[in-house]
Amino acid sequence: MIKQWQELVYDGRYSQIDLSGSPDFVKLAEAYGVKGLRATTPKEAEAAWREALATDGPVLIDFVVSKGELVYPMIPQGKALEDMIVGDFD
């Protein structure tokens, strides 16, 4: 999301957004006794949601998206809910 803010709000001035050193969040969740799931496709995402909703207790889902993918909706800083950016769904 930080990269998205920098792209959309700060005219592509990027800083501190390389997340290539991130931990394996599924393994990290499991290390703490939390069910961990990973989804890399829309079909996997739907299955992960279903499994999470059917699970008693906490669940962490790692949704893997491409670096260029934008995530919506988002509300620009200092704006109200009615100023929400919902993205381009054409």
N, CA and C atoms as an extended XYZ file, in Angstrom:
270
Properties=species:S:1:pos:R:3:atomname:S:1:resname:S:1:resid:I:1 pbc="F F F"
N         0.819       -1.190        0.000 N   MET     1
C         0.000        0.000        0.000 CA  MET     1
C         0.871        1.265        0.000 C   MET     1
N         2.021        1.207        0.644 N   ILE     2
C         2.889        2.388        0.663 CA  ILE     2
C         3.313        2.743       -0.759 C   ILE     2
N         3.704        1.732       -1.537 N   LYS     3
C         4.092        1.977       -2.927 CA  LYS     3
C         2.928        2.593       -3.692 C   LYS     3
N         1.726        2.111       -3.446 N   GLN     4
C         0.551        2.650       -4.120 CA  GLN     4
C         0.347        4.120       -3.776 C   GLN     4
N         0.486        4.468       -2.490 N   TRP     5
C         0.379        5.881       -2.097 CA  TRP     5
C         1.427        6.707       -2.817 C   TRP     5
N         2.667        6.188       -2.836 N   GLN     6
C         3.739        6.935       -3.469 CA  GLN     6
C         3.497        7.093       -4.965 C   GLN     6
N         2.891        6.102       -5.586 N   GLU     7
C         2.608        6.175       -7.014 CA  GLU     7
C         1.467        7.144       -7.317 C   GLU     7
N         0.361        7.029       -6.570 N   LEU     8
C        -0.840        7.801       -6.886 CA  LEU     8
C        -0.859        9.206       -6.292 C   LEU     8
N        -0.294        9.369       -5.108 N   VAL     9
C        -0.398       10.648       -4.401 CA  VAL     9
C         0.883       11.474       -4.513 C   VAL     9
N         2.029       10.799       -4.571 N   TYR    10
C         3.305       11.508       -4.560 CA  TYR    10
C         4.039       11.427       -5.897 C   TYR    10
N         3.282       11.292       -6.983 N   ASP    11
C         3.811       11.344       -8.353 CA  ASP    11
C         4.995       10.405       -8.604 C   ASP    11
N         4.928        9.210       -8.048 N   GLY    12
C         5.955        8.212       -8.314 CA  GLY    12
C         7.270        8.423       -7.603 C   GLY    12
N         7.287        9.228       -6.554 N   ARG    13
C         8.513        9.393       -5.756 CA  ARG    13
C         8.547        8.262       -4.733 C   ARG    13
N         9.340        7.235       -5.030 N   TYR    14
C         9.366        6.023       -4.218 CA  TYR    14
C        10.475        6.058       -3.178 C   TYR    14
N        10.160        5.511       -2.003 N   SER    15
C        11.140        5.424       -0.923 CA  SER    15
C        10.758        4.291        0.012 C   SER    15
N        11.727        3.442        0.337 N   GLN    16
C        11.567        2.405        1.361 CA  GLN    16
C        10.411        1.452        1.085 C   GLN    16
N        10.330        0.910       -0.132 N   ILE    17
C         9.219        0.024       -0.455 CA  ILE    17
C         9.651       -1.365       -0.907 C   ILE    17
N        10.919       -1.703       -0.827 N   ASP    18
C        11.381       -3.024       -1.236 CA  ASP    18
C        11.069       -4.016       -0.119 C   ASP    18
N        10.117       -4.905       -0.383 N   LEU    19
C         9.706       -5.878        0.631 CA  LEU    19
C        10.233       -7.275        0.326 C   LEU    19
N        11.278       -7.365       -0.477 N   SER    20
C        11.793       -8.675       -0.876 CA  SER    20
C        12.366       -9.462        0.299 C   SER    20
N        12.662       -8.811        1.390 N   GLY    21
C        13.199       -9.508        2.556 CA  GLY    21
C        12.143       -9.874        3.578 C   GLY    21
N        10.877       -9.865        3.181 N   SER    22
C         9.793      -10.168        4.116 CA  SER    22
C         9.846      -11.627        4.551 C   SER    22
N         9.393      -11.902        5.763 N   PRO    23
C         9.388      -13.295        6.238 CA  PRO    23
C         8.276      -14.090        5.555 C   PRO    23
N         8.299      -15.392        5.728 N   ASP    24
C         7.208      -16.251        5.277 CA  ASP    24
C         6.101      -16.094        6.323 C   ASP    24
N         5.084      -15.297        6.011 N   PHE    25
C         4.057      -14.963        6.988 CA  PHE    25
C         3.221      -16.170        7.407 C   PHE    25
N         3.057      -17.150        6.516 N   VAL    26
C         2.324      -18.364        6.871 CA  VAL    26
C         3.089      -19.125        7.950 C   VAL    26
N         4.386      -19.304        7.752 N   LYS    27
C         5.201      -20.012        8.749 CA  LYS    27
C         5.261      -19.226       10.057 C   LYS    27
N         5.336      -17.913        9.953 N   LEU    28
C         5.367      -17.077       11.150 CA  LEU    28
C         4.068      -17.229       11.941 C   LEU    28
N         2.941      -17.209       11.251 N   ALA    29
C         1.651      -17.401       11.920 CA  ALA    29
C         1.612      -18.755       12.604 C   ALA    29
N         2.022      -19.788       11.888 N   GLU    30
C         2.008      -21.138       12.450 CA  GLU    30
C         2.938      -21.268       13.647 C   GLU    30
N         4.040      -20.532       13.644 N   ALA    31
C         4.967      -20.561       14.779 CA  ALA    31
C         4.309      -20.034       16.053 C   ALA    31
N         3.296      -19.190       15.883 N   TYR    32
C         2.567      -18.638       17.024 CA  TYR    32
C         1.244      -19.349       17.264 C   TYR    32
N         1.044      -20.502       16.613 N   GLY    33
C        -0.168      -21.277       16.823 CA  GLY    33
C        -1.383      -20.771       16.075 C   GLY    33
N        -1.165      -19.931       15.066 N   VAL    34
C        -2.251      -19.374       14.267 CA  VAL    34
C        -2.267      -20.099       12.922 C   VAL    34
N        -3.459      -20.409       12.428 N   LYS    35
C        -3.554      -21.040       11.114 CA  LYS    35
C        -3.093      -20.052       10.054 C   LYS    35
N        -2.196      -20.477        9.183 N   GLY    36
C        -1.682      -19.628        8.121 CA  GLY    36
C        -2.047      -20.184        6.762 C   GLY    36
N        -2.567      -19.324        5.894 N   LEU    37
C        -2.944      -19.713        4.535 CA  LEU    37
C        -2.313      -18.738        3.550 C   LEU    37
N        -2.081      -19.214        2.329 N   ARG    38
C        -1.520      -18.342        1.286 CA  ARG    38
C        -2.369      -18.477        0.028 C   ARG    38
N        -2.636      -17.366       -0.631 N   ALA    39
C        -3.391      -17.356       -1.874 CA  ALA    39
C        -2.619      -16.562       -2.920 C   ALA    39
N        -2.431      -17.172       -4.097 N   THR    40
C        -1.698      -16.503       -5.169 CA  THR    40
C        -2.566      -16.236       -6.395 C   THR    40
N        -3.794      -16.760       -6.395 N   THR    41
C        -4.729      -16.548       -7.503 CA  THR    41
C        -6.096      -16.183       -6.923 C   THR    41
N        -6.971      -15.599       -7.735 N   PRO    42
C        -8.319      -15.314       -7.232 CA  PRO    42
C        -9.047      -16.572       -6.742 C   PRO    42
N        -8.864      -17.686       -7.426 N   LYS    43
C        -9.506      -18.938       -7.006 CA  LYS    43
C        -8.975      -19.387       -5.633 C   LYS    43
N        -7.668      -19.295       -5.442 N   GLU    44
C        -7.075      -19.633       -4.142 CA  GLU    44
C        -7.549      -18.664       -3.066 C   GLU    44
N        -7.710      -17.390       -3.423 N   ALA    45
C        -8.173      -16.393       -2.458 CA  ALA    45
C        -9.567      -16.733       -1.964 C   ALA    45
N       -10.440      -17.125       -2.871 N   GLU    46
C       -11.797      -17.499       -2.469 CA  GLU    46
C       -11.779      -18.720       -1.551 C   GLU    46
N       -10.967      -19.706       -1.901 N   ALA    47
C       -10.867      -20.912       -1.067 CA  ALA    47
C       -10.299      -20.574        0.311 C   ALA    47
N        -9.303      -19.684        0.346 N   ALA    48
C        -8.704      -19.292        1.630 CA  ALA    48
C        -9.729      -18.574        2.506 C   ALA    48
N       -10.527      -17.681        1.901 N   TRP    49
C       -11.576      -16.991        2.669 CA  TRP    49
C       -12.543      -17.992        3.265 C   TRP    49
N       -12.973      -18.954        2.442 N   ARG    50
C       -13.928      -19.970        2.927 CA  ARG    50
C       -13.335      -20.758        4.087 C   ARG    50
N       -12.073      -21.173        3.928 N   GLU    51
C       -11.419      -21.942        4.987 CA  GLU    51
C       -11.258      -21.107        6.250 C   GLU    51
N       -10.889      -19.849        6.088 N   ALA    52
C       -10.718      -18.972        7.253 CA  ALA    52
C       -12.036      -18.781        7.995 C   ALA    52
N       -13.117      -18.569        7.254 N   LEU    53
C       -14.422      -18.363        7.884 CA  LEU    53
C       -14.929      -19.619        8.591 C   LEU    53
N       -14.493      -20.782        8.113 N   ALA    54
C       -14.913      -22.047        8.718 CA  ALA    54
C       -14.022      -22.465        9.876 C   ALA    54
N       -12.995      -21.709       10.151 N   THR    55
C       -12.021      -22.056       11.192 CA  THR    55
C       -12.331      -21.326       12.485 C   THR    55
N       -12.356      -22.089       13.581 N   ASP    56
C       -12.481      -21.460       14.897 CA  ASP    56
C       -11.113      -20.914       15.287 C   ASP    56
N       -11.065      -19.683       15.693 N   GLY    57
C        -9.806      -19.076       16.100 CA  GLY    57
C        -9.229      -18.206       15.005 C   GLY    57
N        -8.077      -17.627       15.299 N   PRO    58
C        -7.468      -16.685       14.352 CA  PRO    58
C        -6.882      -17.372       13.125 C   PRO    58
N        -6.906      -16.650       12.011 N   VAL    59
C        -6.337      -17.124       10.749 CA  VAL    59
C        -5.626      -15.947       10.094 C   VAL    59
N        -4.440      -16.184        9.576 N   LEU    60
C        -3.725      -15.185        8.791 CA  LEU    60
C        -3.710      -15.661        7.350 C   LEU    60
N        -4.139      -14.798        6.430 N   ILE    61
C        -4.074      -15.134        5.003 CA  ILE    61
C        -3.064      -14.214        4.340 C   ILE    61
N        -2.077      -14.811        3.707 N   ASP    62
C        -1.079      -14.066        2.937 CA  ASP    62
C        -1.554      -14.026        1.493 C   ASP    62
N        -2.093      -12.881        1.066 N   PHE    63
C        -2.537      -12.707       -0.308 CA  PHE    63
C        -1.359      -12.192       -1.119 C   PHE    63
N        -0.856      -13.004       -2.013 N   VAL    64
C         0.304      -12.643       -2.827 CA  VAL    64
C        -0.190      -11.953       -4.099 C   VAL    64
N         0.244      -10.715       -4.303 N   VAL    65
C        -0.133       -9.957       -5.497 CA  VAL    65
C         1.137       -9.448       -6.168 C   VAL    65
N         1.023       -9.145       -7.452 N   SER    66
C         2.187       -8.641       -8.171 CA  SER    66
C         2.556       -7.254       -7.647 C   SER    66
N         3.811       -6.892       -7.811 N   LYS    67
C         4.295       -5.599       -7.309 CA  LYS    67
C         3.568       -4.417       -7.930 C   LYS    67
N         3.071       -4.576       -9.153 N   GLY    68
C         2.404       -3.480       -9.834 CA  GLY    68
C         0.913       -3.386       -9.557 C   GLY    68
N         0.375       -4.353       -8.844 N   GLU    69
C        -1.071       -4.379       -8.582 CA  GLU    69
C        -1.455       -3.288       -7.595 C   GLU    69
N        -2.530       -2.565       -7.904 N   LEU    70
C        -3.042       -1.545       -6.996 CA  LEU    70
C        -4.187       -2.139       -6.189 C   LEU    70
N        -4.311       -1.711       -4.943 N   VAL    71
C        -5.310       -2.262       -4.029 CA  VAL    71
C        -6.357       -1.192       -3.741 C   VAL    71
N        -7.601       -1.528       -3.991 N   TYR    72
C        -8.715       -0.608       -3.756 CA  TYR    72
C        -9.762       -1.273       -2.882 C   TYR    72
N       -10.613       -0.510       -2.223 N   PRO    73
C       -10.701        0.947       -2.207 CA  PRO    73
C        -9.657        1.553       -1.282 C   PRO    73
N        -9.440        2.848       -1.446 N   MET    74
C        -8.540        3.582       -0.561 CA  MET    74
C        -9.076        5.002       -0.392 C   MET    74
N        -8.795        5.583        0.753 N   ILE    75
C        -9.244        6.942        1.041 CA  ILE    75
C        -8.014        7.821        1.132 C   ILE    75
N        -7.918        8.852        0.288 N   PRO    76
C        -6.755        9.740        0.343 CA  PRO    76
C        -6.639       10.411        1.712 C   PRO    76
N        -5.411       10.664        2.105 N   GLN    77
C        -5.165       11.294        3.412 CA  GLN    77
C        -5.918       12.605        3.531 C   GLN    77
N        -6.516       12.803        4.688 N   GLY    78
C        -7.235       14.031        4.955 CA  GLY    78
C        -8.596       14.134        4.290 C   GLY    78
N        -9.027       13.087        3.618 N   LYS    79
C       -10.307       13.103        2.909 CA  LYS    79
C       -11.355       12.309        3.682 C   LYS    79
N       -12.596       12.439        3.265 N   ALA    80
C       -13.704       11.745        3.907 CA  ALA    80
C       -14.065       10.476        3.128 C   ALA    80
N       -14.927        9.648        3.709 N   LEU    81
C       -15.340        8.408        3.054 CA  LEU    81
C       -15.904        8.640        1.654 C   LEU    81
N       -16.630        9.738        1.469 N   GLU    82
C       -17.211        9.992        0.147 CA  GLU    82
C       -16.150       10.332       -0.906 C   GLU    82
N       -14.912       10.550       -0.489 N   ASP    83
C       -13.806       10.822       -1.410 CA  ASP    83
C       -13.017        9.558       -1.745 C   ASP    83
N       -13.557        8.406       -1.389 N   MET    84
C       -12.895        7.131       -1.586 CA  MET    84
C       -12.551        6.904       -3.055 C   MET    84
N       -11.366        6.374       -3.300 N   ILE    85
C       -10.942        5.992       -4.644 CA  ILE    85
C       -11.231        4.502       -4.780 C   ILE    85
N       -12.061        4.141       -5.746 N   VAL    86
C       -12.444        2.743       -5.887 CA  VAL    86
C       -11.695        2.033       -7.016 C   VAL    86
N       -10.912        2.746       -7.763 N   GLY    87
C       -10.109        2.140       -8.818 CA  GLY    87
C       -10.805        2.162      -10.152 C   GLY    87
N       -10.124        1.636      -11.141 N   ASP    88
C       -10.636        1.594      -12.511 CA  ASP    88
C       -11.100        0.178      -12.800 C   ASP    88
N       -12.398       -0.020      -12.823 N   PHE    89
C       -12.948       -1.366      -13.034 CA  PHE    89
C       -13.546       -1.543      -14.415 C   PHE    89
N       -13.139       -0.715      -15.354 N   ASP    90
C       -13.673       -0.829      -16.723 CA  ASP    90
C       -13.102       -2.030      -17.428 C   ASP    90
